[in-house]
Amino acid sequence: MGVTETEFTQALLAPDLPVPEGLCDAAGHPAGRRFAVYRNNVAVSLTRALHEGFPVIARLLGPDNMDGLAGLFLRAHPPRSPVLMLYGATFPAFLEGLEQLAHLGYLGDVARLELALRQSYHAADAEPVDAAALAALPPDRLAASRLTLAPAVRLVRSPWPIHDIWRFNTEADAPQPRATAQDVLVVRPEYDPRPVLLPAGGAVFLAALRDGVPLAEADAAARRAAEAFALAPLLAELLSGGAITGIAPASSEGEG
């Protein structure tokens, strides 16, 4: 009797399950100890991948707690890709679904920020626009232009101070996190992702750009969300971070 893929996967990820009956090695002998070694290696690899993919979460919880969570997670969410660098996409939601971590409500969004940094690192390359090209447009043409954001750009919005928490756990002498909601932009200048704390209205502006809204309309939406929103500093941040890869001026037909 053969072993189904489901039976094999379930036994592989659950150390308390016996070796599937009928599973043999290449020589036709019962897998037994070889399967146990393989199962342990898989669990260790996936656990290490979560530690490396979510180092701030591991630091916040401690290594032993992270190991325990990894054991729970890998059974409920086995890899869907052989590429370990992609593992953990559902980890933020998993953290939010654990009753024992309900008092640490920020964990899910901190994990989303770490995931966004990793996704940004592995995103496709795209040539950023020259700042001079943007500056050369007449004000009315610039206002009607649509800006294309780089594939590496990510936006994480949170009711928690996720940027402060990330800094406090990754940078020496970083200040204590403030009790405030924070939205974070991830850019990737020179292939090195970095999180940027957005001003009030910044996330609304970026979401509008991402949806293809012209620059002036995105600016107006941001100002409705936060009267003090300033466009120039955020545009400068996007340009320095290589986050703008295309400028589509309004066509002459659309202006008629």
ZAKOLKE-327206 format. One line per field, with one value per residue: residue number from 0; x, y, z of N, C-alpha, C, CB in turn. Coordinates in nm, 2 decimals, padded with zeros to 4 digits. Glycine has a CB too. Example, Ala and Ser with C-alpha at 12.3 -4.5 7.8 and 13.67 -1.06 7.14 Angstrom:
seq: (0_1)
nu: (01.32_01.28)
nv: (-00.57_-00.22)
nw: (00.78_00.71)
cau: (01.23_01.37)
cav: (-00.45_-00.11)
caw: (00.78_00.71)
cu: (01.32_01.29)
cv: (-00.33_00.00)
cw: (00.78_00.79)
cbu: (01.13_01.41)
cbv: (-00.45_-00.06)
cbw: (00.90_00.57)
REM end
This chain:
seq: (0_1_2_3_4_5_6_7_8_9_10_11_12_13_14_15_16_17_18_19_20_21_22_23_24_25_26_27_28_29_30_31_32_33_34_35_36_37_38_39_40_41_42_43_44_45_46_47_48_49_50_51_52_53_54_55_56_57_58_59_60_61_62_63_64_65_66_67_68_69_70_71_72_73_74_75_76_77_78_79_80_81_82_83_84_85_86_87_88_89_90_91_92_93_94_95_96_97_98_99_100_101_102_103_104_105_106_107_108_109_110_111_112_113_114_115_116_117_118_119_120_121_122_123_124_125_126_127_128_129_130_131_132_133_134_135_136_137_138_139_140_141_142_143_144_145_146_147_148_149_150_151_152_153_154_155_156_157_158_159_160_161_162_163_164_165_166_167_168_169_170_171_172_173_174_175_176_177_178_179_180_181_182_183_184_185_186_187_188_189_190_191_192_193_194_195_196_197_198_199_200_201_202_203_204_205_206_207_208_209_210_211_212_213_214_215_216_217_218_219_220_221_222_223_224_225_226_227_228_229_230_231_232_233_234_235_236_237_238_239_240_241_242_243_244_245_246_247_248_249_250_251_252_253_254_255)
nu: (00.09_00.06_00.19_00.01_00.04_-00.06_-00.07_00.21_00.30_00.17_00.27_00.54_00.55_00.46_00.59_00.48_00.34_00.34_00.58_00.47_00.29_00.42_00.60_00.90_01.26_01.51_01.61_01.41_01.36_01.19_01.13_01.16_01.40_01.54_01.35_01.27_01.50_01.50_01.26_01.31_01.52_01.37_01.19_01.37_01.49_01.27_01.20_01.43_01.41_01.19_01.29_01.49_01.35_01.18_01.31_01.27_01.03_01.11_01.29_01.13_00.96_01.14_01.38_01.31_01.02_00.97_01.06_00.87_00.63_00.70_00.69_00.42_00.32_00.44_00.31_00.05_00.07_00.22_00.50_00.44_00.61_00.93_01.12_01.28_01.31_01.07_00.90_00.65_00.45_00.19_00.23_00.20_-00.09_-00.13_-00.01_-00.19_-00.41_-00.37_-00.48_-00.33_-00.16_-00.30_-00.28_-00.06_-00.11_00.02_00.20_00.13_00.13_00.39_00.52_00.42_00.55_00.81_00.79_00.72_00.97_01.13_01.00_01.03_01.31_01.34_01.20_01.12_01.36_01.38_01.43_01.48_01.33_01.49_01.54_01.55_01.39_01.14_01.13_01.15_00.91_00.63_00.43_00.15_00.14_00.28_00.11_-00.10_00.01_00.07_00.23_00.45_00.51_00.79_00.84_00.94_00.84_00.66_00.38_00.28_00.02_-00.08_-00.24_-00.06_00.26_00.46_00.69_00.85_00.88_01.01_01.25_01.35_01.42_01.61_01.81_02.08_02.06_01.81_01.51_01.25_00.95_00.67_00.34_00.14_-00.03_00.12_00.22_00.40_00.64_00.81_01.11_01.36_01.65_01.95_01.94_01.89_01.65_01.46_01.27_01.05_00.91_00.60_00.44_00.14_-00.13_00.03_00.02_-00.23_-00.19_00.01_-00.13_-00.32_-00.16_-00.06_-00.30_-00.32_-00.40_-00.39_-00.12_-00.19_-00.45_-00.41_-00.26_-00.45_-00.63_-00.47_-00.45_-00.71_-00.73_-00.53_-00.47_-00.23_-00.06_00.23_00.35_00.60_00.83_00.77_00.77_01.04_01.15_01.06_01.19_01.46_01.47_01.45_01.20_01.02_00.94_00.83_00.68_00.39_00.27_-00.02_-00.23_-00.26_-00.52_-00.67_-00.67_-00.84)
nv: (-00.12_00.22_00.55_00.84_01.18_01.37_01.23_01.19_01.45_01.55_01.38_01.45_01.71_01.69_01.59_01.42_01.23_00.89_00.73_00.71_00.42_00.18_00.34_00.35_00.33_00.40_00.15_-00.02_-00.07_-00.02_00.32_00.44_00.54_00.70_00.86_01.00_01.15_01.31_01.45_01.60_01.76_01.91_02.05_02.20_02.36_02.51_02.65_02.80_02.96_03.12_03.25_03.40_03.55_03.70_03.87_04.07_04.00_03.76_03.86_04.01_03.81_03.62_03.36_03.09_03.10_03.17_02.95_02.77_02.88_02.86_02.59_02.54_02.69_02.59_02.35_02.41_02.58_02.47_02.49_02.65_02.68_02.58_02.76_02.90_03.16_03.29_03.20_03.22_03.41_03.41_03.44_03.69_03.71_03.47_03.51_03.71_03.56_03.40_03.33_03.34_03.55_03.77_04.00_04.13_04.31_04.44_04.27_04.14_04.35_04.44_04.22_04.22_04.45_04.35_04.15_04.29_04.43_04.22_04.12_04.34_04.34_04.12_04.19_04.27_04.43_04.78_05.06_05.37_05.70_06.00_06.27_06.52_06.50_06.50_06.75_06.91_06.92_07.13_07.30_07.26_07.03_06.85_06.83_06.69_06.45_06.10_05.89_05.61_05.36_05.18_04.82_04.73_04.89_04.92_04.95_04.98_05.00_05.09_05.08_05.08_05.17_05.09_05.14_05.27_05.06_04.87_05.01_05.03_04.78_04.71_04.90_05.05_05.25_05.36_05.55_05.50_05.34_05.54_05.61_05.58_05.57_05.44_05.48_05.32_05.35_05.14_05.15_05.09_05.17_05.13_04.86_04.80_04.76_04.99_05.11_05.39_05.63_05.76_06.08_06.23_06.16_06.07_05.80_05.78_05.94_05.79_05.55_05.64_05.72_05.46_05.36_05.48_05.74_06.09_06.32_06.57_06.51_06.30_06.44_06.62_06.44_06.34_06.58_06.62_06.41_06.48_06.79_06.93_06.80_06.78_06.79_06.82_06.72_06.45_06.36_06.41_06.22_05.98_06.00_05.99_05.74_05.58_05.52_05.60_05.51_05.58_05.84_05.96_06.19_06.40_06.33_06.51_06.48_06.43_06.67_06.84)
nw: (00.00_-00.09_00.00_00.05_-00.08_00.10_00.34_00.37_00.39_00.62_00.82_00.80_00.90_01.16_01.45_01.64_01.51_01.37_01.15_00.82_00.74_00.52_00.39_00.23_00.19_-00.07_-00.11_-00.06_00.20_00.52_00.60_00.85_01.08_00.91_00.80_01.02_01.07_00.85_00.88_01.11_01.00_00.82_00.98_01.14_00.94_00.84_01.08_01.12_00.90_00.96_01.19_01.07_00.88_01.03_01.24_01.43_01.55_01.66_01.85_02.01_02.12_02.22_02.18_02.25_02.27_02.01_01.87_01.95_01.85_01.58_01.54_01.57_01.36_01.12_01.10_01.05_00.83_00.59_00.36_00.04_-00.16_-00.29_-00.23_00.03_00.11_00.06_00.25_00.50_00.45_00.55_00.82_00.97_01.00_01.12_01.38_01.47_01.51_01.73_02.05_02.29_02.24_02.22_02.38_02.28_02.06_01.85_01.72_01.48_01.28_01.30_01.21_00.95_00.85_00.86_00.68_00.45_00.41_00.34_00.11_-00.05_-00.09_-00.25_-00.48_-00.82_-01.03_-01.13_-01.33_-01.18_-01.22_-01.33_-01.12_-01.24_-01.46_-01.36_-01.25_-01.47_-01.59_-01.67_-01.42_-01.45_-01.62_-01.46_-01.24_-01.36_-01.41_-01.40_-01.17_-01.17_-00.95_-00.81_-00.83_-00.59_-00.39_-00.09_00.12_00.45_00.68_01.00_01.33_01.53_01.67_01.46_01.32_01.51_01.69_01.53_01.48_01.75_01.81_01.63_01.60_01.76_02.06_01.98_02.02_02.27_02.17_02.06_02.17_01.93_01.62_01.32_00.98_00.73_00.47_00.24_00.08_-00.18_-00.22_-00.41_-00.38_-00.12_00.11_00.30_00.58_00.59_00.79_00.75_00.70_00.83_00.62_00.42_00.36_00.23_00.01_-00.12_-00.17_-00.35_-00.57_-00.64_-00.73_-00.97_-00.98_-01.08_-01.00_-00.88_-00.79_-00.61_-00.42_-00.33_-00.21_00.00_00.15_00.23_00.41_00.59_00.69_00.71_00.54_00.34_00.02_-00.12_00.05_00.07_-00.20_-00.25_-00.09_-00.21_-00.46_-00.38_-00.28_-00.50_-00.58_-00.77_-01.10_-01.34_-01.54_-01.65_-01.84_-01.87_-02.15_-02.46_-02.56_-02.34_-02.22_-02.36)
cau: (00.00_00.14_00.16_-00.04_00.12_-00.12_-00.02_00.35_00.32_00.12_00.37_00.67_00.55_00.41_00.68_00.41_00.28_00.43_00.62_00.36_00.30_00.44_00.70_01.03_01.37_01.54_01.65_01.29_01.35_01.11_01.20_01.20_01.49_01.58_01.24_01.27_01.60_01.46_01.15_01.38_01.59_01.28_01.14_01.48_01.51_01.16_01.21_01.54_01.36_01.11_01.38_01.57_01.26_01.11_01.41_01.22_00.93_01.19_01.35_01.02_00.91_01.24_01.41_01.23_00.88_00.97_01.07_00.74_00.54_00.73_00.64_00.27_00.29_00.47_00.21_-00.08_00.10_00.33_00.55_00.38_00.71_01.05_01.21_01.25_01.30_00.93_00.82_00.60_00.36_00.07_00.27_00.14_-00.22_-00.12_00.01_-00.31_-00.51_-00.34_-00.54_-00.23_-00.08_-00.39_-00.24_00.04_-00.18_00.11_00.29_00.09_00.17_00.53_00.55_00.39_00.66_00.93_00.76_00.73_01.11_01.18_00.94_01.09_01.44_01.33_01.11_01.19_01.44_01.32_01.51_01.41_01.34_01.58_01.46_01.55_01.28_01.02_01.15_01.14_00.77_00.56_00.35_00.02_00.16_00.32_-00.01_-00.19_00.08_00.05_00.36_00.46_00.59_00.87_00.79_01.00_00.78_00.56_00.31_00.22_-00.05_-00.10_-00.28_00.05_00.39_00.54_00.82_00.93_00.91_01.12_01.38_01.39_01.47_01.72_01.91_02.14_02.02_01.69_01.42_01.14_00.83_00.57_00.20_00.08_-00.04_00.22_00.22_00.54_00.67_00.94_01.17_01.48_01.76_02.07_01.90_01.89_01.53_01.46_01.14_01.04_00.79_00.52_00.37_-00.01_-00.18_00.13_-00.03_-00.34_-00.12_00.08_-00.23_-00.38_-00.06_-00.06_-00.42_-00.31_-00.46_-00.29_-00.05_-00.27_-00.57_-00.35_-00.22_-00.58_-00.68_-00.39_-00.48_-00.84_-00.70_-00.45_-00.46_-00.09_00.02_00.32_00.38_00.74_00.92_00.75_00.82_01.19_01.18_01.04_01.30_01.59_01.46_01.43_01.06_00.94_01.00_00.77_00.60_00.29_00.20_-00.16_-00.22_-00.33_-00.66_-00.74_-00.68_-00.93)
cav: (00.00_00.34_00.66_00.96_01.31_01.43_01.15_01.21_01.59_01.55_01.31_01.52_01.83_01.66_01.49_01.32_01.12_00.78_00.72_00.65_00.28_00.15_00.43_00.28_00.41_00.36_00.01_-00.09_-00.10_00.07_00.44_00.45_00.64_00.80_00.96_01.09_01.25_01.40_01.53_01.69_01.86_02.00_02.14_02.29_02.46_02.61_02.73_02.89_03.05_03.21_03.34_03.49_03.63_03.79_03.88_04.16_03.92_03.66_03.93_04.05_03.70_03.54_03.25_02.97_03.12_03.18_02.81_02.70_02.93_02.81_02.45_02.55_02.75_02.51_02.24_02.47_02.65_02.41_02.57_02.63_02.70_02.53_02.88_02.93_03.31_03.33_03.13_03.31_03.52_03.41_03.45_03.80_03.68_03.36_03.57_03.78_03.46_03.32_03.39_03.37_03.67_03.88_04.12_04.19_04.33_04.50_04.17_04.11_04.45_04.44_04.11_04.27_04.53_04.27_04.08_04.39_04.45_04.10_04.12_04.45_04.30_04.02_04.24_04.29_04.56_04.88_05.18_05.49_05.82_06.11_06.38_06.63_06.47_06.55_06.90_06.97_06.93_07.25_07.27_07.20_06.90_06.77_06.80_06.60_06.33_05.98_05.84_05.47_05.32_05.06_04.70_04.71_04.98_04.86_05.04_04.91_05.09_05.03_05.16_05.07_05.24_04.98_05.19_05.29_04.92_04.81_05.08_05.00_04.64_04.69_05.01_05.09_05.38_05.41_05.59_05.41_05.36_05.63_05.55_05.65_05.49_05.48_05.42_05.30_05.32_05.07_05.18_05.00_05.24_05.05_04.72_04.78_04.81_05.07_05.16_05.53_05.67_05.85_06.18_06.21_06.18_06.01_05.67_05.81_05.99_05.67_05.45_05.70_05.70_05.32_05.33_05.55_05.88_06.19_06.37_06.67_06.45_06.23_06.54_06.67_06.33_06.34_06.70_06.59_06.32_06.55_06.93_06.97_06.72_06.85_06.71_06.82_06.63_06.31_06.34_06.40_06.08_05.88_06.01_05.95_05.60_05.51_05.46_05.64_05.45_05.63_05.96_05.96_06.32_06.39_06.34_06.63_06.45_06.44_06.81_06.91)
caw: (00.00_-00.10_00.09_-00.03_-00.05_00.22_00.46_00.39_00.44_00.76_00.91_00.79_00.97_01.29_01.51_01.72_01.42_01.34_01.01_00.75_00.71_00.38_00.34_00.22_00.13_-00.20_-00.11_-00.03_00.35_00.59_00.61_00.99_01.14_00.80_00.79_01.14_01.05_00.74_00.94_01.19_00.92_00.76_01.09_01.17_00.83_00.84_01.20_01.10_00.80_01.03_01.27_00.98_00.81_01.13_01.35_01.53_01.62_01.74_01.96_02.10_02.19_02.27_02.09_02.28_02.23_01.86_01.82_01.97_01.75_01.45_01.53_01.54_01.23_01.01_01.08_01.00_00.71_00.52_00.25_-00.09_-00.26_-00.24_-00.20_00.17_00.13_00.05_00.35_00.61_00.41_00.63_00.96_01.05_01.03_01.22_01.51_01.52_01.54_01.86_02.17_02.39_02.20_02.20_02.45_02.21_01.94_01.75_01.66_01.34_01.19_01.30_01.12_00.81_00.81_00.83_00.55_00.34_00.38_00.27_-00.03_-00.13_-00.13_-00.36_-00.59_-00.95_-01.05_-01.22_-01.33_-01.13_-01.30_-01.29_-01.06_-01.33_-01.55_-01.29_-01.23_-01.60_-01.63_-01.63_-01.31_-01.49_-01.67_-01.35_-01.16_-01.42_-01.44_-01.31_-01.14_-01.15_-00.83_-00.83_-00.78_-00.46_-00.30_-00.01_00.22_00.56_00.76_01.13_01.44_01.63_01.63_01.41_01.28_01.63_01.74_01.45_01.51_01.89_01.82_01.53_01.60_01.89_02.11_01.93_02.13_02.30_02.08_02.10_02.16_01.82_01.49_01.22_00.84_00.68_00.33_00.22_-00.05_-00.20_-00.30_-00.41_-00.35_00.03_00.16_00.42_00.61_00.61_00.86_00.67_00.77_00.82_00.49_00.33_00.31_00.14_-00.11_-00.19_-00.22_-00.47_-00.68_-00.67_-00.80_-01.10_-00.97_-01.11_-00.88_-00.81_-00.72_-00.50_-00.32_-00.27_-00.12_00.12_00.23_00.29_00.52_00.69_00.63_00.71_00.44_00.25_-00.10_-00.16_00.12_00.04_-00.33_-00.24_-00.03_-00.31_-00.56_-00.32_-00.25_-00.62_-00.58_-00.89_-01.21_-01.46_-01.54_-01.76_-01.84_-01.93_-02.30_-02.52_-02.58_-02.21_-02.18_-02.44)
cu: (00.09_00.11_00.12_00.05_00.07_-00.07_00.13_00.38_00.28_00.22_00.50_00.67_00.50_00.50_00.61_00.34_00.38_00.47_00.51_00.39_00.32_00.54_00.83_01.14_01.40_01.57_01.53_01.27_01.26_01.19_01.25_01.28_01.53_01.47_01.24_01.38_01.56_01.35_01.21_01.45_01.49_01.23_01.25_01.50_01.40_01.16_01.32_01.49_01.27_01.19_01.44_01.47_01.19_01.20_01.35_01.11_01.01_01.25_01.24_00.97_01.01_01.26_01.32_01.08_00.87_00.98_00.93_00.64_00.57_00.68_00.49_00.24_00.32_00.38_00.09_-00.06_00.22_00.38_00.47_00.48_00.84_01.15_01.18_01.25_01.16_00.84_00.77_00.50_00.23_00.11_00.21_-00.01_-00.23_-00.10_-00.11_-00.42_-00.49_-00.39_-00.44_-00.14_-00.17_-00.35_-00.12_-00.01_-00.09_00.19_00.26_00.14_00.32_00.58_00.53_00.50_00.78_00.91_00.77_00.88_01.17_01.13_01.00_01.23_01.44_01.25_01.19_01.26_01.36_01.40_01.43_01.43_01.44_01.50_01.45_01.43_01.15_01.02_01.13_01.00_00.71_00.46_00.22_00.03_00.20_00.20_-00.10_-00.12_00.05_00.19_00.35_00.55_00.67_00.81_00.83_00.93_00.67_00.50_00.24_00.15_-00.09_-00.15_-00.17_00.17_00.49_00.68_00.91_00.97_01.02_01.25_01.44_01.46_01.58_01.83_01.95_02.09_01.89_01.59_01.31_01.02_00.73_00.43_00.12_00.07_00.07_00.20_00.36_00.55_00.80_00.99_01.30_01.58_01.88_02.05_01.90_01.76_01.54_01.32_01.15_00.91_00.72_00.45_00.22_-00.05_-00.09_00.08_-00.15_-00.29_-00.06_-00.02_-00.30_-00.29_-00.06_-00.19_-00.43_-00.38_-00.35_-00.24_-00.13_-00.39_-00.52_-00.31_-00.35_-00.64_-00.61_-00.42_-00.62_-00.82_-00.62_-00.41_-00.32_00.00_00.10_00.38_00.53_00.83_00.90_00.79_00.97_01.23_01.16_01.15_01.43_01.59_01.44_01.30_00.97_01.01_00.94_00.69_00.51_00.22_00.06_-00.15_-00.30_-00.48_-00.74_-00.75_-00.79_-01.07)
cv: (00.12_00.44_00.78_01.08_01.37_01.36_01.18_01.35_01.61_01.49_01.39_01.64_01.81_01.55_01.39_01.21_01.02_00.80_00.65_00.50_00.26_00.24_00.36_00.37_00.35_00.21_-00.08_-00.12_00.01_00.20_00.47_00.57_00.74_00.91_01.05_01.19_01.36_01.50_01.63_01.80_01.96_02.10_02.24_02.40_02.56_02.70_02.84_03.00_03.16_03.31_03.44_03.59_03.73_03.81_03.97_04.08_03.82_03.73_03.97_03.93_03.61_03.41_03.12_02.98_03.12_03.03_02.74_02.75_02.87_02.67_02.45_02.59_02.66_02.39_02.29_02.54_02.59_02.50_02.54_02.65_02.64_02.64_02.93_03.08_03.36_03.28_03.23_03.42_03.52_03.42_03.57_03.76_03.56_03.42_03.64_03.68_03.38_03.40_03.43_03.49_03.79_04.01_04.19_04.22_04.39_04.40_04.15_04.22_04.47_04.33_04.15_04.36_04.45_04.19_04.17_04.42_04.34_04.09_04.23_04.41_04.21_04.06_04.26_04.43_04.65_05.01_05.31_05.61_05.92_06.22_06.50_06.62_06.52_06.70_06.97_06.99_07.06_07.21_07.21_07.06_06.80_06.73_06.70_06.46_06.22_05.92_05.69_05.44_05.19_04.94_04.67_04.80_04.90_04.96_04.95_05.02_05.02_05.12_05.16_05.14_05.14_05.02_05.21_05.15_04.86_04.87_05.04_04.87_04.61_04.79_05.04_05.23_05.44_05.45_05.49_05.44_05.45_05.56_05.62_05.55_05.54_05.40_05.42_05.27_05.24_05.10_05.10_05.07_05.15_04.91_04.69_04.84_04.89_05.12_05.31_05.56_05.78_05.96_06.16_06.25_06.11_05.88_05.69_05.86_05.87_05.57_05.51_05.69_05.56_05.28_05.41_05.69_05.98_06.26_06.47_06.61_06.37_06.32_06.59_06.56_06.33_06.46_06.69_06.51_06.39_06.69_06.97_06.89_06.81_06.76_06.70_06.73_06.48_06.27_06.33_06.26_05.97_05.88_05.96_05.80_05.52_05.45_05.50_05.59_05.50_05.75_05.96_06.09_06.30_06.41_06.47_06.61_06.47_06.58_06.89_06.94)
cw: (00.00_00.00_00.01_00.01_00.07_00.34_00.48_00.45_00.59_00.86_00.91_00.88_01.12_01.36_01.60_01.64_01.39_01.19_00.94_00.71_00.56_00.32_00.35_00.16_-00.01_-00.22_-00.08_00.12_00.41_00.62_00.76_01.03_01.03_00.79_00.90_01.13_00.95_00.80_01.03_01.11_00.86_00.86_01.13_01.06_00.83_00.96_01.18_01.00_00.87_01.12_01.18_00.91_00.90_01.25_01.46_01.61_01.71_01.86_02.06_02.18_02.26_02.19_02.12_02.24_02.07_01.80_01.84_01.87_01.61_01.43_01.50_01.40_01.11_00.99_01.01_00.86_00.64_00.40_00.12_-00.20_-00.20_-00.20_-00.06_00.20_00.12_00.16_00.46_00.57_00.49_00.78_01.03_01.09_01.13_01.36_01.56_01.56_01.67_01.98_02.27_02.36_02.18_02.27_02.39_02.07_01.82_01.67_01.51_01.25_01.19_01.21_00.97_00.76_00.78_00.70_00.43_00.31_00.30_00.13_-00.11_-00.18_-00.25_-00.48_-00.71_-00.96_-01.15_-01.21_-01.28_-01.22_-01.25_-01.23_-01.15_-01.43_-01.49_-01.28_-01.36_-01.65_-01.59_-01.52_-01.35_-01.54_-01.56_-01.27_-01.22_-01.45_-01.35_-01.29_-01.12_-01.04_-00.86_-00.77_-00.63_-00.35_-00.22_00.08_00.32_00.66_00.89_01.24_01.55_01.58_01.58_01.37_01.40_01.69_01.66_01.48_01.65_01.90_01.71_01.53_01.74_01.93_02.05_02.04_02.15_02.21_02.14_02.09_02.05_01.70_01.40_01.09_00.79_00.53_00.33_00.08_-00.06_-00.28_-00.29_-00.36_-00.19_00.08_00.29_00.45_00.64_00.68_00.78_00.75_00.76_00.68_00.38_00.27_00.21_00.01_-00.19_-00.25_-00.34_-00.59_-00.73_-00.75_-00.94_-01.10_-01.00_-00.98_-00.81_-00.73_-00.60_-00.38_-00.25_-00.17_00.01_00.21_00.29_00.41_00.63_00.63_00.62_00.62_00.35_00.14_-00.12_-00.09_00.09_-00.10_-00.33_-00.18_-00.13_-00.42_-00.50_-00.29_-00.38_-00.64_-00.69_-01.02_-01.34_-01.44_-01.66_-01.76_-01.90_-02.08_-02.35_-02.54_-02.45_-02.16_-02.25_-02.37)
cbu: (-00.10_00.13_00.29_-00.19_00.10_-00.27_-00.04_00.42_00.24_-00.01_00.39_00.69_00.46_00.26_00.78_00.31_00.22_00.37_00.76_00.33_00.18_00.31_00.70_01.01_01.50_01.66_01.76_01.29_01.49_01.05_01.12_01.26_01.62_01.60_01.10_01.30_01.73_01.40_01.06_01.48_01.67_01.16_01.10_01.61_01.51_01.03_01.24_01.66_01.29_01.00_01.48_01.65_01.15_00.97_01.54_01.16_00.84_01.30_01.43_00.91_00.84_01.21_01.55_01.24_00.83_01.08_01.18_00.69_00.54_00.89_00.67_00.20_00.38_00.62_00.18_-00.13_00.11_00.31_00.70_00.27_00.73_01.12_01.19_01.37_01.40_00.88_00.89_00.71_00.32_-00.01_00.43_00.14_-00.30_-00.01_00.13_-00.36_-00.53_-00.19_-00.64_-00.14_00.00_-00.53_-00.20_00.17_-00.29_00.20_00.27_-00.06_00.11_00.59_00.48_00.25_00.69_00.96_00.62_00.66_01.18_01.15_00.79_01.10_01.51_01.28_01.04_01.09_01.58_01.17_01.56_01.47_01.20_01.67_01.53_01.68_01.27_01.01_01.28_01.22_00.68_00.48_00.32_-00.05_00.27_00.42_-00.09_-00.24_00.23_-00.04_00.42_00.50_00.51_01.01_00.83_01.14_00.71_00.62_00.20_00.33_-00.18_00.02_-00.41_00.07_00.45_00.47_00.81_00.85_00.78_01.08_01.36_01.28_01.36_01.65_01.85_02.29_02.13_01.62_01.36_01.09_00.76_00.57_00.13_00.15_-00.18_00.36_00.12_00.61_00.69_00.92_01.21_01.44_01.79_02.18_02.01_02.01_01.43_01.56_01.09_01.05_00.83_00.42_00.40_-00.08_-00.19_00.26_-00.08_-00.44_-00.01_00.17_-00.34_-00.41_00.08_-00.05_-00.54_-00.38_-00.51_-00.36_00.08_-00.32_-00.64_-00.23_-00.15_-00.68_-00.68_-00.24_-00.47_-00.94_-00.63_-00.31_-00.54_-00.03_-00.06_00.44_00.31_00.79_00.90_00.60_00.78_01.24_01.09_00.90_01.31_01.62_01.35_01.54_00.99_00.92_00.99_00.68_00.69_00.19_00.28_-00.25_-00.29_-00.26_-00.68_-00.66_-00.54_-00.95)
cbv: (00.00_00.39_00.69_00.99_01.40_01.43_01.00_01.20_01.69_01.49_01.17_01.56_01.93_01.62_01.57_01.40_01.19_00.65_00.64_00.73_00.20_00.17_00.57_00.15_00.40_00.44_-00.02_-00.22_-00.10_00.01_00.56_00.33_00.57_00.73_00.89_01.00_01.18_01.33_01.44_01.62_01.79_01.92_02.06_02.22_02.38_02.53_02.64_02.82_02.98_03.14_03.25_03.41_03.55_03.73_03.94_04.28_03.84_03.60_04.05_04.11_03.61_03.50_03.21_02.94_03.25_03.26_02.74_02.73_03.08_02.81_02.38_02.64_02.88_02.45_02.18_02.58_02.80_02.27_02.55_02.73_02.85_02.44_02.99_02.87_03.38_03.28_03.01_03.37_03.49_03.29_03.46_03.92_03.63_03.26_03.68_03.87_03.37_03.30_03.30_03.25_03.64_03.84_04.08_04.10_04.43_04.60_04.04_04.10_04.58_04.42_03.98_04.34_04.64_04.17_04.01_04.52_04.47_03.97_04.14_04.58_04.23_03.89_04.37_04.28_04.53_04.91_05.21_05.53_05.89_06.16_06.42_06.64_06.33_06.48_06.93_06.90_06.81_07.32_07.39_07.29_06.90_06.84_06.93_06.65_06.36_05.87_05.91_05.40_05.31_05.09_04.58_04.74_05.10_04.74_05.12_04.83_05.15_04.96_05.11_04.92_05.31_04.91_05.32_05.37_04.83_04.83_05.23_05.02_04.54_04.69_05.14_05.08_05.47_05.31_05.73_05.43_05.23_05.76_05.57_05.78_05.51_05.44_05.50_05.19_05.46_04.91_05.33_04.87_05.38_05.12_04.62_04.85_04.69_05.19_05.09_05.60_05.72_05.78_06.32_06.31_06.32_05.99_05.58_05.92_06.09_05.60_05.43_05.85_05.74_05.23_05.37_05.47_05.90_06.30_06.43_06.78_06.36_06.15_06.66_06.70_06.19_06.35_06.82_06.53_06.20_06.47_07.03_06.96_06.62_06.91_06.75_06.96_06.65_06.27_06.46_06.51_06.06_05.91_06.15_06.02_05.57_05.40_05.50_05.79_05.30_05.52_06.09_05.84_06.42_06.51_06.22_06.67_06.31_06.36_06.88_06.85)
cbw: (00.12_-00.24_00.18_00.00_-00.17_00.22_00.44_00.25_00.36_00.78_00.86_00.65_00.91_01.29_01.59_01.80_01.29_01.36_01.00_00.62_00.76_00.30_00.42_00.14_00.22_-00.25_-00.02_-00.10_00.42_00.72_00.57_01.03_01.19_00.67_00.78_01.27_01.01_00.62_01.02_01.29_00.81_00.70_01.21_01.19_00.69_00.84_01.32_01.05_00.69_01.12_01.34_00.88_00.74_01.17_01.30_01.47_01.52_01.66_01.91_02.02_02.09_02.42_02.09_02.43_02.28_01.80_01.91_02.11_01.74_01.43_01.66_01.64_01.21_01.02_01.22_01.09_00.73_00.48_00.23_-00.10_-00.29_-00.34_-00.31_00.25_00.03_-00.08_00.42_00.68_00.26_00.61_00.97_00.96_00.91_01.18_01.50_01.41_01.43_01.87_02.23_02.40_02.07_02.25_02.60_02.20_01.96_01.81_01.74_01.33_01.23_01.44_01.15_00.81_00.92_00.94_00.56_00.38_00.51_00.34_-00.02_-00.04_-00.01_-00.31_-00.55_-01.07_-01.11_-01.18_-01.48_-00.99_-01.31_-01.41_-00.93_-01.41_-01.59_-01.15_-01.17_-01.71_-01.58_-01.75_-01.23_-01.59_-01.78_-01.26_-01.14_-01.55_-01.44_-01.38_-01.01_-01.28_-00.70_-00.77_-00.86_-00.45_-00.37_00.07_00.14_00.64_00.69_01.18_01.50_01.65_01.76_01.29_01.20_01.73_01.74_01.30_01.50_01.98_01.80_01.39_01.53_01.89_02.09_01.83_02.10_02.45_02.05_02.02_02.30_01.78_01.43_01.28_00.75_00.76_00.25_00.24_-00.07_-00.26_-00.24_-00.33_-00.41_00.10_00.17_00.42_00.73_00.47_01.00_00.58_00.71_00.93_00.45_00.39_00.43_00.20_-00.08_-00.10_-00.11_-00.44_-00.63_-00.54_-00.72_-01.20_-00.82_-01.20_-00.93_-00.90_-00.81_-00.54_-00.39_-00.38_-00.19_00.08_00.14_00.19_00.47_00.72_00.72_00.85_00.36_00.33_-00.22_-00.15_00.27_00.05_-00.43_-00.15_00.09_-00.38_-00.60_-00.19_-00.16_-00.64_-00.45_-00.89_-01.21_-01.52_-01.53_-01.75_-01.92_-01.87_-02.36_-02.65_-02.63_-02.11_-02.20_-02.57)
REM end
